[in-house]
Amino acid sequence: MNIITFSASKGGVGKTTLSFNYGSWLASKGYKVILVDTDYQANLSSTFNIFTNENTLFNVFTDGNVEIRKINDNLSILPGAPTLDKLEVILQSKINREFLMMMWMQDHADMFEEFDFMIVDTHPEFGTLTKNMIAISDHVLVPLEPSEYGFTQSKNQYDIRMDEFKKEAVDLKTRTSLIDAKVHYIASRVKHNTASSHAFEESIKTIPGFIANIPEREVFNTSTLEKKPIFELNHQNTQSNINLFNTIETQFNNILKATQEENS
């Protein structure tokens, strides 16, 4: 199973929207996908009309029952809950607190045998819960938005925190890091045909690990409001819409290719 976590040091960069749409896109291609909602707001779960505090991800860390909800033949979700915001305090007293998800998955490997991909949506910070998800990940996708401070400052902050985590999480015998996730960067919410967006696109292309450019379009807001992946929305077959969906298809394929190449 290829585990991909969407992570960012700030909110509002399209993380949940990308998790929802990319995971749904993979499922539409025939892959078996499980989504994992670790955001305290549980927006990814609510997109599937799941509103519950029972049998959620929270119970992974409190030795309770956990239920994976099936959305369709190829798509499932391990839902989050508002109670996740309590975990940061609860986990501080736990031994190996940043590897509890890893150990739980090892103990419940049969629950994940059918899946090709796990797509994780995280809370916009670098706390213990997010570290748990990074620890299990093969890939971390970091959306960066096209503003001067949003781009450079967010990337630098994230790189620093990731480097610190890698240095902290070390196997004492081998002295090698237990964190081996490959970090990739995605240009997110890129506006159409503006000078600033063009400058951003040219700049981010020079970053090692840059793999995709996701445009800012109303269709993503509609997707969230209607609780449907963008490719399932009813739109007029105008040339503009055709071009947009072709662009998104290409960028999602770029993400798939980059994450598969690293795992091959």
Secondary structure by P-SEA (a helix, b strand, c coil): cbbbbbcccccccaaaaaaaaaaaaaaaaccbbbbbbccccaaaaaaaccccccccccccccccbbbbbbccccbbbbcccccccccccccccccccccaaaaaaaaaccccccccbbbbbbcccccaaaaaaaaaccbbbbbbcccccccaaaaaaaaaaaaaaaaaaccccccccccbbbbbbbbcccccccaaaaaaaaaaaacccccccccccaaaaaaaaaccccccccccccaaaaaaaaaaaaaaaaaaaaaaaaac
